[in-house]
């Protein structure tokens, strides 16, 4: 690791260090949200609710790719930053190679399996005669062909960020996002490929971003612990278990998010395709708040993990408090904006009165979860940066799937289509309360200097 990054982790004023790490990450997340939303926006300009609904129905399958990327990206990033905090560069290098090549193999296998199972999976996810063909076109390019670049794009960004290179990591993701936004209108409308064009644009943008990261790592040889050579692949020194156990909660969150979205779409499909399209637009818009919270939490992982392993607990606490304050403040502003401007925002996506009517109602319901999400994700991130495994896994279960799926059925029975959407804020509030209860004992321990050494040992053992 360069001296510049060592200074950032150890000596730079905490607020400045946090801002320098999270701002590029937040920007990259927002650009990513923008290009994910761009797919829905440009598909919506076709004026066909069935194609918008199809894109929404495919999201659960795509979320699992994000989960795979986070498994190796967040798990590897945490292990690399903690290894650097202990001065163990060799283990950090082995972790990077293991993550890169294992994630490549897993994503390739996933893409093949998903496409083969489309005739069974898509109807189970809520696709019908009007949306099945569109779903299959979208999945072909984004998952069957694009699984590897999608996973490597996100995973390599995490690994590059683990050394403190937040700007370079963010540039790679921004590069892919901007390219996607440029290609969407060309493929969807100019070439009249419609939803297939949106999928092709996504695949190509992820491929270009992946190539950028590969070139970056090759150019920094000798100045980085990251490596690409398969000859350095190793499973010794508990690297796989450390990566999997720390990264698993993020993957589990994606898995449960997939189940949650499948449940949501299945329940919505009992009403109409306009309801599915409306909730799809609302959820894409709400990704603004989620993207900011994710960027804030993921950006600060290296700083917290490095100082935790080097036992600089005072600096670690300041980093946590600073990030909490920033994340929660921005989440509150986003909630107010999305709630008050719901109609014009949804109306910009599609010129269909019924879809807009559903979408604005759904957006106002979903957006109130922003502050809750920012707190929950930050707590999960802190545990991951410390190398803890049980707490993030449990919180991930409550964050998605554990609470919202049961509430969807209950609220659907009592309040109909709007009740299905109300399950999200109810579940997110519950997850936030549970995360705070989990975090209080850890924070109290960090406030007591005489217990900090034992806290470190406990954190590494869990």
Steps between C-alpha positions, in 0.01 A plus 500: 500500500627849415612740774217732394238241596680422829482868591129504410422209730725604789558878511259699285232682708210260538234717335726564202589129476134396514396756238786406267395135517121527491445786255644313199317185610169684539546667161568165336195350671283790384626465145431126524148576624462746215594245236280231661219752502585603143403150381156540651472861379586430137293181492215707642528746212383218271166538678452128558428406866570134416865574420541709816340217696735248335808699600371506857428126497861432396651703783502214756719292268732796449515570876659158557790608279544803725495262795777292347706813436453614860586156636849518354528880483400591856639179651829548315515874571456446873768229511744707292462815712534303824805317365659832403424633848710212635772545237427165330523594131541140382167394644336806348630399156379142537157632600476717188593218261261259669213747475560589135524149361239334720244772427567459127427127514191537719345776286563309177328191639211711632439662161480164325265346758263798506455513124437126476236523775320804352190303389449389860632801695337790317137385543580431864622860535170636366557513122193439286427474128538879459837526676679164460662574162628838620639341818689238302659762275612705801649205688690373194722809480521601868539156659577226247758710313571774753532315832882504518556870416212599729655319798860602426407864450358531852739252664817661364374843610478370858849348485656815356327705771643274774841666458350847524479557123142621526525746209631239256235249612226757456630610160471144369139469610418848370659411166268202459196695617553794267556266207175320583309828504645592159429160345143462634326747268714386207412132536144536635365769269743583219562133416147404617623207709266601786558302821772285339690821426490600867642161597774514236599849615530376860718206401738709287538771764591245768750339262676832435517578874649155569769555236584832667555333838716226348720762330519702824623201701755408233634857489537516879703181528765548765291768672194293588423177682236416239602241243344319203733206443322165553837358610453689828162338565498341844249381757742475793516718810118497533459748212180339357328475839588861588371626166181293504403556862543878484355540150214254555266751672506726193430201277231382735347848487492479121352150514231608742446814291445272202242293689339821622473639146367171365233500771416864428468437127293185547256684725489800267437275199165405652392860436639623165819562299462876562538435874817298434634777277408765759676329787799432274533871424454594866766256614743623234447860617546400863837354407624861531481478880625143503794588275610784728473284811691219329771736378544655845526164673715317244735793454603507864563123534879524438543782755308318773655160424857636486474688830320213670779256409772750597309558829458873447153494652471874560543571129263217417227648725537845345467349153181320602337808654593723206361255244181444700431874517561557129301198384194568715487871408510431127240222533255740664543755220444230234183380671349849501592552133360169376180531703412853392591453132352153449256578219729693260783252554288194420325683218838559334548124462188401313195658337242258634244639743437181700870417534574856616215484752638182653861619480457828689313332784760224524789749491363702792464183704841352419710819530432543872732207568812700400620596852435147630705347219793736561523395865463127434755489217752698704473259794537199269807661341666567836463135599637389162799735526575354844495149357187398692274247332191414702357851551508606132341169399212538745447866411500415131223249563290760676587769241346298216283194507471432869256780570370643175384177333263402785375859519428501125251216538343649811472853358370370166220324683407810698579790264530362148758618251618800707539277803755286313724804463451613862675179608834656393510798742360287783774241450777760457403674822507167685842417353635838610385447859661155508826633351521771766446242774782290350735796473457652848707233686785530248502878527502484881796264486692736271439782749678302773878494425574210734261278306614591151763228472249230587250659264748461216551135579126439520442680172754287312366177642136557407 
